[in-house]
Amino acid sequence: MNGHGAGWLLFASIVLIVSGIMRVFDSIWLFSNHTNVARQLPGALLGTSLTTYAWIYLLVGILLIVAGFGVMTGSQAARWIGIIAGAMTIVSAGVLMPYYPIWSLVYVVLGVLVVYGLAAYGGDEVTA
């Protein structure tokens, strides 16, 4: 990770790793509180069991952490996972916008910065 754009790649890596860690924490909370909140999810897309969501969050968290470290090593697959994750962050922040407008805007900004950093500086270097 040397040269032009190394700071952007480091930033994107750190954001991916931190967001992955937060997803792991979310999954731990969901595993421990599955009986308290499950009745608040009638008609949920993936069912009403929070254990299902906990497993999904855990897998996504692990994937984000691995992608963050992969971006640090220059992996193109990890770069694309990071771009997709950043784009999904931008889109999914819109769902929470009416309830958490400030946090949603923060998520949008972080997602845009991650996508920019990985798209602009994560590819193979072009030599003139």
MMTF fields as JSON, N, C-alpha, C and O atoms, coordinates in Angstrom:
{
  "mmtfVersion": "1.0.0",
  "mmtfProducer": "UNKNOWN",
  "numBonds": 511,
  "numAtoms": 512,
  "numGroups": 128,
  "numChains": 1,
  "numModels": 1,
  "chainsPerModel": [1],
  "groupsPerChain": [128],
  "chainIdList": ["A"],
  "bondAtomList": [4, 2, 8, 6, 12, 10, 16, 14, 20, 18, 24, 22, 28, 26, 32, 30, 36, 34, 40, 38, 44, 42, 48, 46, 52, 50, 56, 54, 60, 58, 64, 62, 68, 66, 72, 70, 76, 74, 80, 78, 84, 82, 88, 86, 92, 90, 96, 94, 100, 98, 104, 102, 108, 106, 112, 110, 116, 114, 120, 118, 124, 122, 128, 126, 132, 130, 136, 134, 140, 138, 144, 142, 148, 146, 152, 150, 156, 154, 160, 158, 164, 162, 168, 166, 172, 170, 176, 174, 180, 178, 184, 182, 188, 186, 192, 190, 196, 194, 200, 198, 204, 202, 208, 206, 212, 210, 216, 214, 220, 218, 224, 222, 228, 226, 232, 230, 236, 234, 240, 238, 244, 242, 248, 246, 252, 250, 256, 254, 260, 258, 264, 262, 268, 266, 272, 270, 276, 274, 280, 278, 284, 282, 288, 286, 292, 290, 296, 294, 300, 298, 304, 302, 308, 306, 312, 310, 316, 314, 320, 318, 324, 322, 328, 326, 332, 330, 336, 334, 340, 338, 344, 342, 348, 346, 352, 350, 356, 354, 360, 358, 364, 362, 368, 366, 372, 370, 376, 374, 380, 378, 384, 382, 388, 386, 392, 390, 396, 394, 400, 398, 404, 402, 408, 406, 412, 410, 416, 414, 420, 418, 424, 422, 428, 426, 432, 430, 436, 434, 440, 438, 444, 442, 448, 446, 452, 450, 456, 454, 460, 458, 464, 462, 468, 466, 472, 470, 476, 474, 480, 478, 484, 482, 488, 486, 492, 490, 496, 494, 500, 498, 504, 502, 508, 506],
  "bondOrderList": [1, 1, 1, 1, 1, 1, 1, 1, 1, 1, 1, 1, 1, 1, 1, 1, 1, 1, 1, 1, 1, 1, 1, 1, 1, 1, 1, 1, 1, 1, 1, 1, 1, 1, 1, 1, 1, 1, 1, 1, 1, 1, 1, 1, 1, 1, 1, 1, 1, 1, 1, 1, 1, 1, 1, 1, 1, 1, 1, 1, 1, 1, 1, 1, 1, 1, 1, 1, 1, 1, 1, 1, 1, 1, 1, 1, 1, 1, 1, 1, 1, 1, 1, 1, 1, 1, 1, 1, 1, 1, 1, 1, 1, 1, 1, 1, 1, 1, 1, 1, 1, 1, 1, 1, 1, 1, 1, 1, 1, 1, 1, 1, 1, 1, 1, 1, 1, 1, 1, 1, 1, 1, 1, 1, 1, 1, 1],
  "groupList": [{"groupName": "MET", "atomNameList": ["N", "CA", "C", "O"], "elementList": ["N", "C", "C", "O"], "formalChargeList": [0, 0, 0, 0], "bondAtomList": [1, 0, 2, 1, 3, 2], "bondOrderList": [1, 1, 2], "singleLetterCode": "M", "chemCompType": "L-PEPTIDE LINKING"}, {"groupName": "ASN", "atomNameList": ["N", "CA", "C", "O"], "elementList": ["N", "C", "C", "O"], "formalChargeList": [0, 0, 0, 0], "bondAtomList": [1, 0, 2, 1, 3, 2], "bondOrderList": [1, 1, 2], "singleLetterCode": "N", "chemCompType": "L-PEPTIDE LINKING"}, {"groupName": "GLY", "atomNameList": ["N", "CA", "C", "O"], "elementList": ["N", "C", "C", "O"], "formalChargeList": [0, 0, 0, 0], "bondAtomList": [1, 0, 2, 1, 3, 2], "bondOrderList": [1, 1, 2], "singleLetterCode": "G", "chemCompType": "PEPTIDE LINKING"}, {"groupName": "HIS", "atomNameList": ["N", "CA", "C", "O"], "elementList": ["N", "C", "C", "O"], "formalChargeList": [0, 0, 0, 0], "bondAtomList": [1, 0, 2, 1, 3, 2], "bondOrderList": [1, 1, 2], "singleLetterCode": "H", "chemCompType": "L-PEPTIDE LINKING"}, {"groupName": "ALA", "atomNameList": ["N", "CA", "C", "O"], "elementList": ["N", "C", "C", "O"], "formalChargeList": [0, 0, 0, 0], "bondAtomList": [1, 0, 2, 1, 3, 2], "bondOrderList": [1, 1, 2], "singleLetterCode": "A", "chemCompType": "L-PEPTIDE LINKING"}, {"groupName": "TRP", "atomNameList": ["N", "CA", "C", "O"], "elementList": ["N", "C", "C", "O"], "formalChargeList": [0, 0, 0, 0], "bondAtomList": [1, 0, 2, 1, 3, 2], "bondOrderList": [1, 1, 2], "singleLetterCode": "W", "chemCompType": "L-PEPTIDE LINKING"}, {"groupName": "LEU", "atomNameList": ["N", "CA", "C", "O"], "elementList": ["N", "C", "C", "O"], "formalChargeList": [0, 0, 0, 0], "bondAtomList": [1, 0, 2, 1, 3, 2], "bondOrderList": [1, 1, 2], "singleLetterCode": "L", "chemCompType": "L-PEPTIDE LINKING"}, {"groupName": "PHE", "atomNameList": ["N", "CA", "C", "O"], "elementList": ["N", "C", "C", "O"], "formalChargeList": [0, 0, 0, 0], "bondAtomList": [1, 0, 2, 1, 3, 2], "bondOrderList": [1, 1, 2], "singleLetterCode": "F", "chemCompType": "L-PEPTIDE LINKING"}, {"groupName": "SER", "atomNameList": ["N", "CA", "C", "O"], "elementList": ["N", "C", "C", "O"], "formalChargeList": [0, 0, 0, 0], "bondAtomList": [1, 0, 2, 1, 3, 2], "bondOrderList": [1, 1, 2], "singleLetterCode": "S", "chemCompType": "L-PEPTIDE LINKING"}, {"groupName": "ILE", "atomNameList": ["N", "CA", "C", "O"], "elementList": ["N", "C", "C", "O"], "formalChargeList": [0, 0, 0, 0], "bondAtomList": [1, 0, 2, 1, 3, 2], "bondOrderList": [1, 1, 2], "singleLetterCode": "I", "chemCompType": "L-PEPTIDE LINKING"}, {"groupName": "VAL", "atomNameList": ["N", "CA", "C", "O"], "elementList": ["N", "C", "C", "O"], "formalChargeList": [0, 0, 0, 0], "bondAtomList": [1, 0, 2, 1, 3, 2], "bondOrderList": [1, 1, 2], "singleLetterCode": "V", "chemCompType": "L-PEPTIDE LINKING"}, {"groupName": "ARG", "atomNameList": ["N", "CA", "C", "O"], "elementList": ["N", "C", "C", "O"], "formalChargeList": [0, 0, 0, 0], "bondAtomList": [1, 0, 2, 1, 3, 2], "bondOrderList": [1, 1, 2], "singleLetterCode": "R", "chemCompType": "L-PEPTIDE LINKING"}, {"groupName": "ASP", "atomNameList": ["N", "CA", "C", "O"], "elementList": ["N", "C", "C", "O"], "formalChargeList": [0, 0, 0, 0], "bondAtomList": [1, 0, 2, 1, 3, 2], "bondOrderList": [1, 1, 2], "singleLetterCode": "D", "chemCompType": "L-PEPTIDE LINKING"}, {"groupName": "THR", "atomNameList": ["N", "CA", "C", "O"], "elementList": ["N", "C", "C", "O"], "formalChargeList": [0, 0, 0, 0], "bondAtomList": [1, 0, 2, 1, 3, 2], "bondOrderList": [1, 1, 2], "singleLetterCode": "T", "chemCompType": "L-PEPTIDE LINKING"}, {"groupName": "GLN", "atomNameList": ["N", "CA", "C", "O"], "elementList": ["N", "C", "C", "O"], "formalChargeList": [0, 0, 0, 0], "bondAtomList": [1, 0, 2, 1, 3, 2], "bondOrderList": [1, 1, 2], "singleLetterCode": "Q", "chemCompType": "L-PEPTIDE LINKING"}, {"groupName": "PRO", "atomNameList": ["N", "CA", "C", "O"], "elementList": ["N", "C", "C", "O"], "formalChargeList": [0, 0, 0, 0], "bondAtomList": [1, 0, 2, 1, 3, 2], "bondOrderList": [1, 1, 2], "singleLetterCode": "P", "chemCompType": "L-PEPTIDE LINKING"}, {"groupName": "TYR", "atomNameList": ["N", "CA", "C", "O"], "elementList": ["N", "C", "C", "O"], "formalChargeList": [0, 0, 0, 0], "bondAtomList": [1, 0, 2, 1, 3, 2], "bondOrderList": [1, 1, 2], "singleLetterCode": "Y", "chemCompType": "L-PEPTIDE LINKING"}, {"groupName": "GLU", "atomNameList": ["N", "CA", "C", "O"], "elementList": ["N", "C", "C", "O"], "formalChargeList": [0, 0, 0, 0], "bondAtomList": [1, 0, 2, 1, 3, 2], "bondOrderList": [1, 1, 2], "singleLetterCode": "E", "chemCompType": "L-PEPTIDE LINKING"}],
  "groupTypeList": [0, 1, 2, 3, 2, 4, 2, 5, 6, 6, 7, 4, 8, 9, 10, 6, 9, 10, 8, 2, 9, 0, 11, 10, 7, 12, 8, 9, 5, 6, 7, 8, 1, 3, 13, 1, 10, 4, 11, 14, 6, 15, 2, 4, 6, 6, 2, 13, 8, 6, 13, 13, 16, 4, 5, 9, 16, 6, 6, 10, 2, 9, 6, 6, 9, 10, 4, 2, 7, 2, 10, 0, 13, 2, 8, 14, 4, 4, 11, 5, 9, 2, 9, 9, 4, 2, 4, 0, 13, 9, 10, 8, 4, 2, 10, 6, 0, 15, 16, 16, 15, 9, 5, 8, 6, 10, 16, 10, 10, 6, 2, 10, 6, 10, 10, 16, 2, 6, 4, 4, 16, 2, 2, 12, 17, 10, 13, 4],
  "groupIdList": [1, 2, 3, 4, 5, 6, 7, 8, 9, 10, 11, 12, 13, 14, 15, 16, 17, 18, 19, 20, 21, 22, 23, 24, 25, 26, 27, 28, 29, 30, 31, 32, 33, 34, 35, 36, 37, 38, 39, 40, 41, 42, 43, 44, 45, 46, 47, 48, 49, 50, 51, 52, 53, 54, 55, 56, 57, 58, 59, 60, 61, 62, 63, 64, 65, 66, 67, 68, 69, 70, 71, 72, 73, 74, 75, 76, 77, 78, 79, 80, 81, 82, 83, 84, 85, 86, 87, 88, 89, 90, 91, 92, 93, 94, 95, 96, 97, 98, 99, 100, 101, 102, 103, 104, 105, 106, 107, 108, 109, 110, 111, 112, 113, 114, 115, 116, 117, 118, 119, 120, 121, 122, 123, 124, 125, 126, 127, 128],
  "secStructList": [7, 7, 1, 6, 6, 2, 2, 2, 2, 2, 2, 2, 2, 2, 2, 2, 2, 2, 2, 2, 2, 2, 2, 2, 2, 2, 2, 2, 2, 2, 2, 2, 6, 2, 2, 2, 2, 4, 4, 4, 7, 6, 6, 7, 6, 6, 7, 1, 7, 2, 2, 2, 2, 2, 2, 2, 2, 2, 2, 2, 2, 2, 2, 2, 2, 2, 2, 2, 2, 2, 2, 2, 2, 6, 7, 2, 2, 2, 2, 2, 2, 2, 2, 2, 2, 2, 2, 2, 2, 2, 2, 2, 2, 2, 2, 2, 6, 6, 6, 7, 2, 2, 2, 2, 2, 2, 2, 2, 2, 2, 2, 2, 2, 2, 2, 2, 2, 2, 2, 2, 2, 1, 1, 7, 7, 7, 7, 7],
  "xCoordList": [0.838, 0.0, 0.887, 0.783, 1.742, 2.62, 2.156, 1.477, 2.523, 2.282, 1.036, 0.48, 0.618, -0.515, -1.811, -2.128, -2.536, -3.808, -3.709, -4.714, -2.531, -2.375, -3.2, -3.713, -3.33, -4.141, -5.605, -6.278, -6.102, -7.494, -7.731, -8.751, -6.786, -6.937, -6.869, -7.602, -5.99, -5.918, -7.22, -7.742, -7.742, -9.025, -10.13, -10.88, -10.24, -11.275, -11.106, -12.092, -9.863, -9.606, -10.068, -10.707, -9.742, -10.121, -11.63, -12.189, -12.298, -13.76, -14.387, -15.336, -13.866, -14.394, -14.188, -15.095, -13.012, -12.724, -13.603, -14.173, -13.708, -14.524, -15.993, -16.674, -16.49, -17.89, -18.108, -19.168, -17.128, -17.228, -17.263, -18.041, -16.417, -16.418, -17.764, -18.286, -18.322, -19.63, -20.72, -21.624, -20.647, -21.619, -21.469, -22.466, -20.25, -20.045, -20.662, -21.317, -20.462, -21.102, -22.621, -23.302, -23.155, -24.607, -25.088, -26.136, -24.321, -24.741, -24.699, -25.566, -23.715, -23.655, -24.877, -25.474, -25.255, -26.446, -27.693, -28.552, -27.797, -28.966, -29.024, -30.103, -27.878, -27.868, -28.331, -29.045, -27.944, -28.269, -29.664, -30.184, -30.277, -31.59, -32.662, -33.626, -32.524, -33.453, -34.886, -35.811, -35.107, -36.475, -37.156, -38.385, -36.402, -36.991, -37.559, -38.481, -37.041, -37.405, -38.094, -38.63, -38.1, -38.568, -40.012, -40.357, -40.856, -42.259, -42.455, -43.561, -41.418, -41.516, -41.207, -41.137, -41.021, -40.66, -41.72, -41.358, -42.993, -43.979, -43.8, -43.667, -43.799, -43.665, -42.272, -42.116, -41.258, -39.888, -39.429, -39.89, -38.537, -38.089, -37.488, -37.763, -36.67, -35.99, -36.577, -35.887, -37.822, -38.477, -38.434, -37.872, -39.034, -39.118, -38.071, -38.033, -37.237, -36.204, -34.983, -34.373, -34.641, -33.462, -32.178, -31.124, -32.252, -31.081, -30.658, -29.466, -31.632, -31.313, -30.546, -29.531, -31.034, -30.355, -28.981, -28.038, -28.879, -27.591, -26.553, -25.412, -26.94, -26.002, -25.619, -24.457, -26.593, -26.299, -25.335, -24.355, -25.61, -24.725, -23.328, -22.334, -23.254, -21.949, -21.152, -19.97, -21.8, -21.119, -20.721, -19.623, -21.609, -21.289, -20.137, -19.244, -20.151, -19.075, -17.733, -16.735, -17.706, -16.457, -15.996, -14.808, -16.932, -16.593, -16.013, -15.044, -16.596, -16.087, -14.69, -13.83, -14.468, -13.141, -12.099, -11.023, -12.413, -11.49, -11.25, -10.121, -12.318, -12.17, -11.289, -10.468, -11.449, -10.607, -9.143, -8.306, -8.827, -7.424, -6.97, -5.805, -7.89, -7.556, -7.23, -6.32, -7.966, -7.668, -6.277, -5.548, -5.915, -4.569, -3.471, -2.377, -3.758, -2.755, -2.828, -1.993, -3.827, -3.936, -4.818, -4.754, -5.635, -6.505, -7.611, -8.325, -7.738, -8.787, -10.159, -11.151, -10.241, -11.521, -12.013, -13.194, -11.107, -11.477, -11.881, -12.777, -11.229, -11.586, -13.024, -13.777, -13.41, -14.778, -15.796, -16.899, -15.442, -16.33, -16.511, -17.619, -15.437, -15.513, -16.361, -17.128, -16.236, -17.06, -18.529, -19.377, -18.836, -20.224, -20.752, -21.886, -19.931, -20.352, -20.583, -21.547, -19.715, -19.899, -21.165, -21.889, -21.434, -22.647, -23.894, -24.891, -23.837, -24.984, -25.201, -26.338, -24.128, -24.248, -24.988, -25.858, -24.643, -25.293, -26.785, -27.61, -27.128, -28.531, -29.296, -30.403, -28.718, -29.435, -29.596, -30.493, -28.75, -28.895, -30.189, -30.732, -30.68, -31.941, -33.124, -34.083, -33.073, -34.168, -34.281, -35.383, -33.133, -33.126, -33.199, -33.263, -33.191, -33.166, -34.296, -34.027, -35.544, -36.599, -36.418, -36.89, -35.742, -35.612, -34.32, -34.311, -33.227, -31.909, -31.249, -30.327, -31.7, -31.191, -29.699, -29.018, -29.18, -27.759, -26.901, -25.955, -27.234, -26.444, -26.55, -25.573, -27.713, -27.867, -26.973, -26.356, -26.903, -26.013, -24.549, -23.755, -24.193, -22.823, -22.53, -21.455, -23.48, -23.292, -23.143, -22.303, -23.951, -23.864, -22.484, -21.858, -22.018, -20.705, -19.596, -18.718, -19.631, -18.604, -18.656, -17.617, -19.861, -20.001, -19.447, -18.76, -19.745, -19.232, -17.705, -17.05, -17.142, -15.683, -15.011, -13.963, -15.605, -15.041, -15.104, -14.12, -16.262, -16.387, -15.402, -14.75, -15.291, -14.35, -12.909, -12.178, -12.514, -11.146, -10.814, -9.739, -11.728, -11.458, -11.557, -10.791, -12.492, -12.655, -11.536, -11.025, -11.164, -10.171, -8.74, -7.897, -8.462, -7.073, -6.815, -5.677, -7.847, -7.65, -7.279, -6.897, -7.38, -7.094, -5.609, -4.769, -5.313, -3.921, -3.376, -4.07, -2.135, -1.532, -1.291, -0.827, -1.616, -1.422, -0.105, 0.127, 0.739, 2.017, 1.95, 1.413, 2.496, 2.444, 3.609, 3.713],
  "yCoordList": [-1.171, 0.0, 1.239, 2.093, 1.322, 2.471, 3.339, 2.867, 4.601, 5.465, 6.299, 6.489, 6.793, 7.704, 7.004, 5.931, 7.58, 7.023, 6.035, 5.431, 5.852, 4.885, 5.278, 4.415, 6.575, 7.039, 6.692, 6.308, 6.827, 6.469, 4.974, 4.567, 4.171, 2.728, 2.333, 1.451, 2.986, 2.717, 3.131, 2.4, 4.296, 4.751, 3.749, 3.368, 3.318, 2.358, 1.046, 0.445, 0.598, -0.633, -0.514, -1.42, 0.599, 0.799, 0.869, 0.288, 1.572, 1.657, 0.273, -0.072, -0.517, -1.871, -2.73, -3.449, -2.657, -3.466, -3.03, -3.871, -1.728, -1.235, -1.585, -1.983, -1.442, -1.796, -3.296, -3.717, -4.1, -5.543, -5.88, -6.729, -5.212, -5.432, -5.027, -5.707, -3.924, -3.492, -4.497, -4.735, -5.086, -6.126, -7.353, -7.97, -7.702, -8.826, -8.494, -9.345, -7.279, -6.869, -6.922, -7.366, -6.465, -6.54, -7.979, -8.266, -8.887, -10.293, -10.866, -11.659, -10.482, -10.949, -10.464, -11.216, -9.199, -8.664, -9.415, -9.741, -9.692, -10.412, -11.831, -12.316, -12.505, -13.848, -13.829, -14.736, -12.825, -12.795, -12.253, -12.484, -11.549, -10.945, -11.413, -10.687, -12.581, -13.024, -13.178, -13.01, -13.489, -13.677, -12.359, -12.293, -11.326, -10.066, -9.228, -8.443, -9.371, -8.467, -9.182, -8.514, -10.481, -11.229, -10.907, -10.944, -10.598, -10.334, -8.985, -8.684, -8.176, -6.877, -6.965, -5.933, -8.153, -8.33, -9.069, -9.929, -8.779, -9.52, -9.193, -8.028, -10.221, -10.036, -9.642, -9.098, -9.901, -9.554, -10.401, -11.527, -9.857, -10.496, -11.88, -12.811, -12.023, -13.292, -14.03, -14.833, -13.771, -14.441, -13.613, -12.518, -14.149, -13.409, -13.825, -13.27, -14.766, -15.206, -14.301, -14.181, -13.672, -12.819, -13.628, -13.08, -14.913, -15.769, -15.828, -15.869, -15.834, -15.803, -14.541, -14.591, -13.407, -12.14, -12.1, -11.513, -12.723, -12.755, -13.505, -13.058, -14.637, -15.385, -14.595, -14.601, -13.913, -13.098, -11.972, -11.739, -11.275, -10.183, -10.701, -10.042, -11.881, -12.441, -12.746, -12.414, -13.376, -13.691, -12.429, -12.357, -11.436, -10.169, -9.478, -8.929, -9.5, -8.884, -9.525, -8.831, -10.833, -11.544, -11.217, -10.997, -11.184, -10.85, -9.437, -9.218, -8.482, -7.104, -7.009, -6.296, -7.719, -7.703, -8.3, -7.73, -9.435, -10.065, -9.152, -9.034, -8.504, -7.586, -6.403, -5.967, -5.878, -4.763, -5.125, -4.358, -6.294, -6.727, -7.067, -6.874, -7.57, -7.858, -6.609, -6.615, -5.535, -4.261, -3.785, -3.231, -4.001, -3.6, -4.358, -3.831, -5.581, -6.37, -6.196, -6.735, -5.442, -5.186, -6.156, -6.209, -6.918, -7.89, -7.184, -6.333, -7.549, -6.964, -7.512, -6.789, -8.769, -9.322, -8.575, -8.246, -8.313, -7.567, -6.146, -5.578, -5.575, -4.224, -4.193, -3.284, -5.173, -5.195, -5.479, -4.933, -6.318, -6.532, -5.225, -4.904, -4.471, -3.176, -2.175, -1.429, -2.146, -1.24, -1.607, -0.729, -2.888, -3.339, -3.018, -2.563, -3.255, -2.954, -1.461, -1.06, -0.638, 0.806, 1.267, 2.118, 0.707, 1.057, 0.611, 1.332, -0.571, -1.051, -0.201, -0.008, 0.305, 1.204, 2.469, 2.943, 3.013, 4.227, 3.988, 4.791, 2.896, 2.599, 2.291, 2.792, 1.473, 1.067, 2.207, 2.163, 3.221, 4.363, 5.115, 5.764, 5.035, 5.698, 5.133, 5.854, 3.857, 3.235, 3.837, 4.022, 4.14, 4.675, 6.196, 6.769, 6.855, 8.306, 8.973, 9.946, 8.489, 9.155, 9.019, 9.865, 7.967, 7.691, 8.231, 8.73, 8.132, 8.577, 9.411, 8.935, 10.637, 11.412, 11.718, 11.651, 12.047, 12.386, 11.153, 11.2, 10.037, 8.815, 8.328, 7.828, 8.469, 8.048, 8.868, 8.323, 10.16, 11.0, 10.636, 10.657, 10.302, 9.863, 8.579, 8.442, 7.636, 6.391, 6.67, 6.065, 7.578, 7.914, 8.487, 8.089, 9.412, 10.028, 8.983, 8.947, 8.132, 7.085, 6.129, 5.737, 5.755, 4.871, 5.492, 4.826, 6.769, 7.467, 7.534, 7.313, 7.837, 7.926, 6.577, 6.507, 5.511, 4.173, 3.8, 3.324, 4.017, 3.696, 4.523, 3.997, 5.804, 6.653, 6.163, 6.016, 5.916, 5.48, 4.184, 4.049, 3.232, 1.937, 2.003, 1.339, 2.796, 2.888, 3.704, 3.345, 4.789, 5.684, 5.179, 5.37, 4.544, 4.223, 2.736, 2.342, 1.911, 0.499, -0.377, -1.531, 0.143, -0.665, -0.807, -0.258, -1.542, -1.692, -0.331, 0.466, -0.087, 1.2, 1.29, 0.343, 2.441, 2.689, 3.425, 4.453, 2.908, 3.56, 4.289, 3.775, 5.474, 6.283, 5.999, 6.596],
  "zCoordList": [0.0, 0.0, 0.0, 0.88, -0.979, -1.104, -2.259, -3.17, -2.216, -3.353, -3.223, -2.142, -4.38, -4.466, -4.04, -4.555, -3.137, -2.691, -1.556, -1.18, -1.002, 0.089, 1.303, 2.016, 1.539, 2.666, 2.492, 3.449, 1.261, 1.0, 1.204, 1.76, 0.752, 0.925, 2.399, 2.848, 3.14, 4.572, 5.253, 6.095, 4.895, 5.447, 5.146, 6.044, 3.885, 3.509, 4.268, 4.696, 4.439, 5.185, 6.627, 7.162, 7.244, 8.651, 8.796, 9.726, 7.891, 7.963, 7.781, 8.484, 6.847, 6.653, 7.898, 8.315, 8.485, 9.676, 10.856, 11.551, 11.077, 12.196, 11.981, 12.926, 10.754, 10.519, 10.685, 11.149, 10.317, 10.547, 12.024, 12.457, 12.797, 14.258, 14.852, 15.736, 14.369, 14.877, 14.519, 15.32, 13.337, 12.97, 13.875, 14.25, 14.222, 15.14, 16.501, 17.103, 16.986, 18.248, 18.134, 19.058, 16.99, 16.782, 16.839, 17.416, 16.239, 16.253, 17.658, 18.024, 18.447, 19.842, 20.6, 21.371, 20.383, 21.05, 20.598, 21.417, 19.299, 18.797, 19.347, 19.686, 19.442, 20.014, 21.467, 21.895, 22.223, 23.651, 23.947, 25.038, 23.018, 23.267, 22.304, 22.063, 21.758, 20.728, 21.215, 20.421, 22.483, 22.953, 23.298, 23.305, 23.581, 24.016, 22.879, 23.103, 21.68, 20.599, 19.442, 18.558, 19.414, 18.25, 17.893, 16.712, 18.843, 18.532, 17.844, 17.395, 17.754, 17.083, 15.603, 14.935, 15.07, 13.668, 12.852, 12.049, 13.018, 12.215, 10.734, 10.358, 9.909, 8.474, 8.022, 6.929, 8.834, 8.465, 7.279, 7.093, 6.497, 5.267, 5.507, 4.751, 6.551, 6.815, 8.016, 8.643, 8.34, 9.45, 10.714, 10.739, 11.763, 13.017, 14.032, 15.13, 13.707, 14.634, 14.524, 13.462, 15.633, 15.629, 15.538, 15.214, 15.816, 15.665, 14.196, 13.891, 13.294, 11.863, 11.516, 10.821, 12.004, 11.747, 12.418, 11.886, 13.576, 14.273, 13.439, 13.322, 12.862, 12.03, 10.787, 10.381, 10.179, 9.0, 9.363, 8.655, 10.465, 10.906, 11.22, 10.917, 11.827, 12.156, 10.883, 10.793, 9.909, 8.657, 7.893, 7.341, 7.86, 7.191, 7.91, 7.265, 9.234, 10.008, 9.719, 9.527, 9.688, 9.386, 7.97, 7.737, 7.023, 5.638, 5.536, 4.808, 6.257, 6.225, 6.836, 6.318, 7.923, 8.557, 7.611, 7.434, 7.011, 6.069, 4.86, 4.384, 4.365, 3.234, 3.603, 2.796, 4.814, 5.25, 5.255, 4.778, 5.793, 5.779, 4.359, 4.012, 3.544, 2.154, 1.363, 0.534, 1.615, 0.942, 1.334, 0.511, 2.591, 3.034, 2.294, 2.093, 1.893, 1.185, -0.33, -1.056, -0.812, -2.243, -3.002, -4.23, -2.309, -2.956, -3.751, -3.22, -5.026, -5.858, -5.487, -5.587, -5.062, -4.622, -3.381, -3.275, -2.453, -1.245, -1.601, -0.976, -2.593, -3.042, -3.531, -3.184, -4.332, -4.85, -3.751, -3.776, -2.798, -1.65, -0.896, -0.465, -0.734, -0.061, -0.818, -0.209, -2.141, -2.945, -2.822, -2.664, -2.892, -2.754, -1.353, -1.203, -0.335, 1.042, 1.227, 1.88, 0.662, 0.758, 0.06, 0.576, -1.111, -1.848, -1.095, -1.055, -0.501, 0.274, 1.513, 1.944, 2.085, 3.238, 2.839, 3.569, 1.685, 1.203, 0.999, 1.436, 0.342, 0.06, 1.339, 1.534, 2.21, 3.419, 4.416, 5.258, 4.339, 5.236, 4.961, 5.855, 3.746, 3.413, 4.169, 4.444, 4.511, 5.259, 6.662, 7.179, 7.271, 8.626, 8.686, 9.774, 7.534, 7.486, 8.295, 8.999, 8.225, 9.003, 10.521, 11.28, 10.956, 12.38, 12.974, 14.099, 12.22, 12.672, 11.579, 10.915, 11.381, 10.238, 10.309, 9.286, 11.47, 11.569, 11.321, 10.535, 11.995, 11.803, 10.36, 9.802, 9.763, 8.374, 7.453, 6.538, 7.687, 6.885, 7.102, 6.162, 8.336, 8.619, 7.842, 7.257, 7.832, 7.085, 5.593, 4.927, 5.071, 3.651, 3.329, 2.347, 4.149, 3.91, 3.986, 3.124, 5.013, 5.119, 3.933, 3.402, 3.518, 2.365, 1.095, 0.32, 0.883, -0.301, -0.264, -1.282, 0.898, 1.006, 0.775, 0.132, 1.293, 1.084, -0.398, -0.964, -1.023, -2.443, -3.263, -4.165, -2.958, -3.682, -3.513, -4.492, -2.279, -2.024, -2.733, -3.316, -2.686, -3.311, -4.83, -5.529, -5.347, -6.801, -7.438, -8.499, -6.797, -7.399, -7.206, -8.082, -6.084, -5.767, -5.533, -5.276, -5.618, -5.298, -6.459, -6.262, -7.686, -8.852, -9.128, -8.416, -10.158, -10.582, -11.003, -11.634, -10.646, -10.983, -12.49, -13.125, -13.03, -14.454, -14.625, -13.989, -15.466, -15.722, -17.057, -18.038, -17.074, -18.301, -19.215, -20.286]
}
